[in-house]
């Protein structure tokens, strides 16, 4: 029997455990925002790791503004075979987005129906965490022994940027290059695909400054709302076509996200809508934009283009006045070509699925950026059992067969990397 076959068999035997651990994690509604029940989720995972022989530590993001008495940001890290190489870090985020409307099942019950495990956070990404935990056990049960080391972490706030989660763990040196060679994040990118990075994110606010006047004589003032509307329209008609022309060489999925994009997240101006109104020309209006930029564009170029758009609009009409404020910047990341981690994972997918693995890049960002930029660990990928399209949707679920297979793939990858050996 081949090693792949043995690992598939052990993963099959762990089917109920995989479902049970996923369901128990789903039943803790670790909803972000605001960051509910993080400690409970961390302790559940930590307890599981301790039971499996890991040295477990908890890391609250003390000093981060998000870490409050009401909503503590608690991360958990387990270590097995500490200090030995090759060293793999398996990381999953414990937070989930709010359930939202449209569910036909209880989003926090973890029910199984027709071979699918339902619940908020099943695909994204509690099934992935369960797969990571059980992949290590499956390798051991198949008779392999640990030659390197495994770190397994449950981190917070991925859905809101990860500053109190993976970023914080990297900044504190809890996760660091000296002790980690490879990182696998079991995010839901489909179980036969390897995700090798993501585009960059630039969130910025444009404020239009007008001049207040009586609303019955708007010609005496300058409407900030009109000014902002002008700018939003120019961004759409002048910048939009240019962005659609640009294509990255990264294998971003879906196809449409291979281009640079711009979205208006929010817009507000003048008097608050619910307040009793007075007749006034709005002297202030603001819009928040979400610009996804390509590796080839870079942040400086993406920002300069916005500055030029504002400057051009102002130069054409001196009554227009805009200010620009950066809200958030995440740079694009890409796993290096020829990464041994990608090769090992591709071989494992090939053996378990009997077809070639597909390399993709994510349309959105995930914690890869922090491992790469703050942790300095370049060999990082996302690979997990869930499917991308189900993330953040009503009736989110993971196919139990995918959960089992992805666990076998992860166990085989640990063997391919030499973390486990016969
Ligand atoms: Zn996720």
Boltz pocket constraint, residues with backbone or C-beta under 6 A from the ligand:
constraints:
  - pocket:
      binder: B
      contacts: [[A, 93], [A, 124], [A, 125], [A, 158], [A, 187], [A, 188], [A, 366]]
      max_distance: 6.0
